[in-house]
Amino acid sequence: MRYDQLADLSLTIEDVSMDRLERETSSGFTRVTTEFVLEGPDGAVGRGEDVTYETEEHDALAEAGPPDLAGEYTIDDVSARLADLDLFPAGAPDREVFRNYRRWGLEAAALDLALRQAGTDLATRFDREYEPVRFIASTRLGDEPSTDRVDALREAVADVELKLDPTPEWDAALVEALAATDAVRVLDLKGQYHGTEVDVEADPELYELVIEAFPEAVLEDPALEDDTEALFENEDVRSRTSWDAPIHGLEDVRNLPWEPEWLNIKPSRFGSLESLLETIDYCLERGMTLYGGGQFELGVGRGQLQAVASLFYPDTPNDVAPGAYNDPEVTGELPESPLEPPADPKGFRWS
């Protein structure tokens, strides 16, 4: 198991601190995250990012202070300690998955520190090399959907590839215009989100419209209900159906309605390095096509997603575009895909 190549890495933590990050996004909300900073006795610093979505949870964490993790560990020891800690001292979070998000930020920081204290990097530890990472840009089209945002992105980067979120407000004319760009690689139907601001109810007419208009696009997170399920009995449609929101570990993959050919991997959803890596191993052994997904990371977390993608699925439509693609306005030059790996990688970082 790939996790075994990390589990016995040793690290010493002397201090834990936090940095609060904040930025406006293209999706119309203010994103707040917390970056954990683990300091060791040798001057090495490990960083990881908590991508919990509620600003109040980050404010409560700032008031309570970081967990006390001072001591000598292995990566496996740190993971076990984090599993036992309540990382939400102000009370249970609104969504249970936030516990995974926070734990991931700390496990990622611990891995970064351990690798730096060992004088190595993640690729070397796995006896692999970082590969250039293909990425696509994820964007929404507004409350009154139009191609304006897509047009601006394509003006900045002519061959940009896209991940879009269809909504019931999409009409045939808009779909036709988007299909004509030949840039849409993933359609996130948001049918597996429940109780969030991005929920989209199952809409059989919308599903049929985009399935036909984008015959090669990956169809992510459909809601399989009485009036939509029949659309996914077609083998061609089923073969390009992917899952994201329900996936928090290996058992979730095994419990899907059918064994998928595509899967979105968002490391923060898994909480622990062990859960992430055992799921990646399982999926790759079965020939599934994996692609990375992000959570509007503002700090080191984005590069860590790019590093994972670079090692295990560099050539797929990874939703890990550099942060500039999430800015409210498309200005200046944007990085083009693929992202080149760092010339001198260290720790668990992409740069």
Backbone torsions as a table, in degrees:
resi	resn	phi	psi	omega
1	MET	NA	137.5	-173.5
2	ARG	-63.3	-32.1	-179.8
3	TYR	-58.8	-30.2	-179.1
4	ASP	-61.5	-22.0	178.8
5	GLN	-77.1	-9.4	178.2
6	LEU	-114.4	-27.4	-167.0
7	ALA	-56.2	-36.0	-175.1
8	ASP	-94.9	5.9	174.4
9	LEU	-60.2	131.9	-179.1
10	SER	-96.2	153.6	175.9
11	LEU	-154.9	154.0	175.5
12	THR	-123.5	124.9	179.6
13	ILE	-108.8	126.0	176.9
14	GLU	-102.9	-31.2	-175.5
15	ASP	-153.2	149.1	176.1
16	VAL	-124.7	129.0	175.1
17	SER	-134.6	177.6	-175.8
18	MET	-141.4	148.8	172.5
19	ASP	-122.5	128.7	177.3
20	ARG	-88.8	128.2	-179.5
21	LEU	-115.5	144.9	-177.8
22	GLU	-149.6	139.3	178.5
23	ARG	-161.2	145.8	172.5
24	GLU	-73.6	150.7	-176.7
25	THR	-124.7	166.3	178.4
26	SER	-70.4	-15.4	179.9
27	SER	-89.2	5.4	171.7
28	GLY	85.2	21.3	175.7
29	PHE	-135.2	160.1	178.2
30	THR	-89.3	119.3	-178.6
31	ARG	-91.5	130.7	175.2
32	VAL	-124.7	132.6	173.4
33	THR	-134.6	169.0	176.2
34	THR	-123.2	128.1	176.5
35	GLU	-99.9	122.6	176.8
36	PHE	-84.7	139.1	-179.7
37	VAL	-123.9	113.7	178.2
38	LEU	-104.8	123.1	-177.6
39	GLU	-109.2	138.2	178.1
40	GLY	-110.5	173.3	-176.2
41	PRO	-71.6	-16.0	-175.9
42	ASP	-96.7	10.1	-178.8
43	GLY	87.7	-7.0	177.8
44	ALA	-71.7	146.7	-179.4
45	VAL	-130.5	130.9	175.2
46	GLY	-109.0	139.5	-177.9
47	ARG	-128.6	145.5	173.9
48	GLY	-151.3	162.5	-170.7
49	GLU	-125.0	127.9	174.4
50	ASP	-87.7	117.1	-174.4
51	VAL	-103.6	22.3	173.6
52	THR	-49.1	137.6	-170.9
53	TYR	-85.1	-23.4	-175.9
54	GLU	-84.9	121.5	179.3
55	THR	-56.7	-37.4	-178.4
56	GLU	-60.1	-32.1	179.8
57	GLU	-68.7	-35.6	177.2
58	HIS	-71.4	-38.2	177.6
59	ASP	-64.3	-41.1	179.4
60	ALA	-65.0	-39.2	178.4
61	LEU	-64.6	-41.6	179.1
62	ALA	-61.3	-38.3	-179.9
63	GLU	-71.1	-39.2	-178.4
64	ALA	-76.9	-29.2	-177.1
65	GLY	90.7	162.1	-176.3
66	PRO	-71.8	159.7	176.3
67	PRO	-66.7	150.9	177.9
68	ASP	-83.2	108.3	-178.6
69	LEU	-119.3	14.1	-177.9
70	ALA	-59.9	135.2	178.8
71	GLY	149.9	-179.1	177.2
72	GLU	-105.6	134.4	-172.1
73	TYR	-143.1	170.9	153.3
74	THR	-106.4	168.7	176.0
75	ILE	-57.9	-40.1	179.3
76	ASP	-64.3	-37.4	177.0
77	ASP	-62.9	-46.2	180.0
78	VAL	-59.5	-45.2	-179.2
79	SER	-59.9	-43.3	179.3
80	ALA	-64.2	-39.7	179.3
81	ARG	-65.9	-42.0	180.0
82	LEU	-65.4	-32.7	178.3
83	ALA	-64.2	-27.9	-177.3
84	ASP	-91.6	-15.6	-176.4
85	LEU	-85.7	145.7	169.1
86	ASP	-90.7	106.5	-175.8
87	LEU	-86.7	5.9	176.0
88	PHE	-124.0	73.2	-173.6
89	PRO	-64.6	-19.9	-179.4
90	ALA	-84.3	-2.9	-179.0
91	GLY	131.4	161.2	-176.5
92	ALA	-58.8	138.5	178.5
93	PRO	-70.3	161.2	179.6
94	ASP	-62.5	-34.9	180.0
95	ARG	-123.1	129.4	-174.6
96	GLU	-61.3	-29.8	-178.7
97	VAL	-64.0	-20.0	177.4
98	PHE	-60.5	-28.1	176.8
99	ARG	-61.6	-40.5	176.9
100	ASN	-64.7	-41.7	-177.9
101	TYR	-59.2	-45.3	-177.5
102	ARG	-70.0	-42.3	179.2
103	ARG	-61.9	-41.8	179.1
104	TRP	-58.6	-42.5	179.5
105	GLY	-57.5	-40.0	-179.9
106	LEU	-76.3	-39.6	178.0
107	GLU	-65.7	-38.6	177.9
108	ALA	-63.7	-40.8	177.9
109	ALA	-64.6	-40.8	179.0
110	ALA	-64.0	-41.7	178.1
111	LEU	-64.4	-42.7	178.7
112	ASP	-59.3	-44.5	-179.8
113	LEU	-65.9	-45.5	-178.2
114	ALA	-60.6	-43.8	179.5
115	LEU	-64.7	-39.4	179.6
116	ARG	-68.4	-40.0	177.9
117	GLN	-67.3	-25.6	176.4
118	ALA	-87.3	-3.6	179.4
119	GLY	69.7	34.7	-177.3
120	THR	-141.4	-172.8	180.0
121	ASP	-137.6	171.9	-173.2
122	LEU	-64.5	-43.1	-178.9
123	ALA	-60.5	-44.9	-179.7
124	THR	-63.3	-40.0	-179.8
125	ARG	-61.5	-33.4	178.7
126	PHE	-90.5	3.9	-178.0
127	ASP	56.3	44.3	178.8
128	ARG	-131.0	176.7	174.9
129	GLU	-123.1	145.4	174.3
130	TYR	-68.2	134.3	177.9
131	GLU	-109.8	155.2	173.8
132	PRO	-56.2	141.0	-174.1
133	VAL	-106.6	117.9	171.3
134	ARG	-73.0	134.0	177.2
135	PHE	-133.9	155.2	173.6
136	ILE	-119.9	160.5	-178.2
137	ALA	-101.6	126.7	177.7
138	SER	-96.2	130.0	-179.4
139	THR	-151.3	153.1	172.4
140	ARG	-102.2	162.8	-171.6
141	LEU	-109.4	10.9	175.4
142	GLY	93.5	164.6	179.9
143	ASP	-65.3	-32.9	171.6
144	GLU	-111.3	87.2	-166.1
145	PRO	-56.8	137.1	175.5
146	SER	-148.0	174.4	178.3
147	THR	-89.6	8.6	-172.9
148	ASP	-55.8	-48.1	-177.4
149	ARG	-66.0	-41.7	178.5
150	VAL	-62.4	-43.9	180.0
151	ASP	-60.8	-40.0	-179.4
152	ALA	-67.0	-41.1	178.2
153	LEU	-64.9	-41.4	-178.2
154	ARG	-71.6	-26.1	175.2
155	GLU	-70.9	-35.2	179.7
156	ALA	-76.6	-40.8	-179.3
157	VAL	-135.4	102.5	-168.8
158	ALA	-59.3	-36.4	-175.6
159	ASP	-103.9	24.5	179.2
160	VAL	-59.6	139.3	175.0
161	GLU	-103.6	152.6	-166.1
162	LEU	-127.2	148.0	165.1
163	LYS	-119.1	122.1	-176.1
164	LEU	-121.6	155.7	179.7
165	ASP	-110.6	96.2	178.3
166	PRO	-61.6	143.0	176.1
167	THR	-132.3	163.7	-179.5
168	PRO	-59.0	-17.1	179.2
169	GLU	-77.0	-12.4	177.4
170	TRP	-66.9	132.7	175.7
171	ASP	-114.2	176.4	-174.6
172	ALA	-62.0	-37.4	-179.0
173	ALA	-65.3	-42.6	178.5
174	LEU	-64.5	-45.0	179.7
175	VAL	-60.9	-41.2	179.1
176	GLU	-62.2	-42.0	-179.8
177	ALA	-66.3	-39.3	179.3
178	LEU	-69.0	-41.0	179.6
179	ALA	-63.2	-33.1	-178.3
180	ALA	-66.8	-20.1	179.0
181	THR	-72.8	-22.3	-175.9
182	ASP	54.7	35.1	-176.5
183	ALA	-117.7	-9.8	-173.7
184	VAL	-83.6	118.2	-177.9
185	ARG	-107.2	-29.3	-178.7
186	VAL	-137.3	135.2	174.0
187	LEU	-116.1	113.6	-178.6
188	ASP	-92.7	105.5	-175.3
189	LEU	-78.5	-10.9	175.3
190	LYS	55.5	27.2	-177.4
191	GLY	-83.4	-5.8	-179.5
192	GLN	-106.6	7.1	174.9
193	TYR	-91.8	139.7	-179.1
194	HIS	-138.8	124.8	178.6
195	GLY	77.0	24.2	177.4
196	THR	-120.8	171.3	-179.8
197	GLU	-74.9	-10.9	-177.3
198	VAL	-105.8	6.6	178.4
199	ASP	-54.3	140.0	171.9
200	VAL	-131.6	120.4	-178.8
201	GLU	-67.7	150.7	178.2
202	ALA	-58.6	132.6	-179.3
203	ASP	-137.0	99.6	-174.8
204	PRO	-59.9	-34.5	179.6
205	GLU	-67.7	-42.0	177.2
206	LEU	-64.3	-45.4	-180.0
207	TYR	-57.7	-47.7	-178.2
208	GLU	-64.2	-38.5	179.9
209	LEU	-60.3	-49.2	-175.6
210	VAL	-78.2	-31.1	176.4
211	ILE	-59.3	-42.3	-178.6
212	GLU	-77.0	-36.6	-174.8
213	ALA	-76.2	-26.6	-177.9
214	PHE	-124.2	75.4	-170.3
215	PRO	-68.7	-11.8	-180.0
216	GLU	-115.2	-2.0	-177.3
217	ALA	-76.1	145.9	173.3
218	VAL	-72.4	136.6	-177.8
219	LEU	-107.8	107.6	-171.8
220	GLU	-100.2	134.4	170.8
221	ASP	54.3	54.4	172.1
222	PRO	-70.5	153.0	169.7
223	ALA	-88.8	116.9	-179.1
224	LEU	-91.9	95.4	-178.5
225	GLU	-124.0	177.9	-173.6
226	ASP	-53.7	-38.4	-174.5
227	ASP	-95.2	1.5	177.8
228	THR	-122.1	-21.2	-171.7
229	GLU	-59.3	-36.4	-177.3
230	ALA	-61.4	-30.5	179.7
231	LEU	-62.8	-26.5	-175.3
232	PHE	-100.7	12.5	170.7
233	GLU	-84.5	-17.6	175.1
234	ASN	-68.3	127.1	-173.9
235	GLU	-63.9	-36.2	179.0
236	ASP	-64.2	-43.3	179.3
237	VAL	-67.0	-43.7	-179.5
238	ARG	-62.6	-35.2	-176.0
239	SER	-69.4	-18.6	178.6
240	ARG	-114.1	19.5	175.3
241	THR	-89.3	135.1	-177.7
242	SER	-126.0	167.4	-178.1
243	TRP	-133.3	146.7	-177.8
244	ASP	-138.5	-72.3	-172.5
245	ALA	-55.4	-35.1	-178.5
246	PRO	-78.0	-5.9	-168.4
247	ILE	-96.7	107.5	177.3
248	HIS	-122.9	2.6	-178.6
249	GLY	172.6	179.5	-174.1
250	LEU	-61.5	-41.0	-178.5
251	GLU	-62.0	-33.5	178.0
252	ASP	-64.7	-36.8	177.0
253	VAL	-65.8	-45.0	-179.0
254	ARG	-65.4	-25.3	-176.3
255	ASN	-94.1	6.5	177.8
256	LEU	-65.8	159.1	-177.3
257	PRO	-58.5	-30.3	174.2
258	TRP	-151.2	160.2	178.3
259	GLU	-70.1	118.9	-173.1
260	PRO	-79.2	159.4	171.1
261	GLU	-95.8	-15.5	179.7
262	TRP	-130.3	148.3	176.7
263	LEU	-154.4	135.5	175.6
264	ASN	-89.8	124.9	179.9
265	ILE	-106.3	112.4	173.4
266	LYS	-111.6	103.2	-174.5
267	PRO	-50.9	-38.6	-177.1
268	SER	-62.4	-27.3	179.6
269	ARG	-66.0	-24.9	-174.0
270	PHE	-84.1	-22.9	177.1
271	GLY	82.0	-54.4	-176.2
272	SER	-115.6	154.0	174.9
273	LEU	-61.6	-39.3	-178.8
274	GLU	-62.1	-45.7	-179.6
275	SER	-63.7	-43.2	178.9
276	LEU	-60.1	-50.5	-172.4
277	LEU	-72.2	-34.7	177.8
278	GLU	-68.8	-31.2	177.8
279	THR	-71.4	-44.1	176.9
280	ILE	-59.2	-46.4	179.2
281	ASP	-57.1	-48.4	-177.7
282	TYR	-59.5	-46.8	-175.6
283	CYS	-68.7	-43.2	-179.2
284	LEU	-67.2	-36.5	177.5
285	GLU	-61.4	-28.6	-178.6
286	ARG	-97.4	8.7	174.8
287	GLY	76.3	17.5	177.5
288	MET	-72.7	146.3	175.6
289	THR	-90.3	117.4	-179.1
290	LEU	-102.7	149.6	172.2
291	TYR	-145.1	148.9	-174.7
292	GLY	-82.3	153.9	177.0
293	GLY	-133.7	150.4	-178.3
294	GLY	-115.6	174.8	-177.3
295	GLN	-134.1	41.9	-177.9
296	PHE	55.0	45.6	176.5
297	GLU	-63.2	143.0	-179.7
298	LEU	-109.6	-16.3	-175.2
299	GLY	-126.6	-134.9	-173.9
300	VAL	-63.2	-22.8	-176.7
301	GLY	-58.5	-34.6	-178.4
302	ARG	-64.3	-45.9	178.9
303	GLY	-64.6	-32.6	178.6
304	GLN	-67.9	-35.8	174.1
305	LEU	-64.2	-40.4	179.5
306	GLN	-66.0	-35.7	178.0
307	ALA	-65.4	-43.7	178.5
308	VAL	-62.9	-45.5	178.6
309	ALA	-60.5	-41.5	-178.3
310	SER	-59.8	-34.7	-177.0
311	LEU	-82.7	-31.9	-168.4
312	PHE	-121.0	-25.8	-179.5
313	TYR	-153.2	62.0	-173.4
314	PRO	-72.5	-22.1	-170.6
315	ASP	-102.2	7.3	-177.6
316	THR	-97.5	171.3	-177.5
317	PRO	-75.5	77.7	-175.9
318	ASN	-75.2	126.9	177.8
319	ASP	-86.1	61.5	-176.8
320	VAL	-132.1	36.4	-179.8
321	ALA	-58.2	148.0	175.8
322	PRO	-53.4	153.4	-172.1
323	GLY	-56.2	-26.2	-178.7
324	ALA	-59.8	-25.6	178.8
325	TYR	-69.9	-15.6	179.4
326	ASN	-98.1	0.6	178.7
327	ASP	-66.4	149.3	-178.0
328	PRO	-56.7	-38.6	-179.4
329	GLU	-116.3	143.2	176.4
330	VAL	-86.1	105.6	-177.7
331	THR	-134.1	151.5	176.2
332	GLY	66.6	-165.6	-178.9
333	GLU	-86.4	137.7	176.1
334	LEU	-107.3	144.8	175.9
335	PRO	-60.9	146.5	179.2
336	GLU	-103.6	152.4	177.1
337	SER	-82.6	142.7	0.9
338	PRO	-85.2	159.6	173.9
339	LEU	-80.9	128.9	178.3
340	GLU	-77.5	143.0	179.9
341	PRO	-69.3	159.8	179.4
342	PRO	-65.1	145.0	-179.3
343	ALA	-70.9	-32.1	-177.1
344	ASP	-134.5	73.5	-175.7
345	PRO	-66.1	145.8	176.1
346	LYS	-140.5	142.0	174.6
347	GLY	61.0	-144.5	176.9
348	PHE	-109.4	69.8	-178.9
349	ARG	-140.0	161.5	173.8
350	TRP	-100.4	-15.9	-179.6
351	SER	-145.1	NA	NA
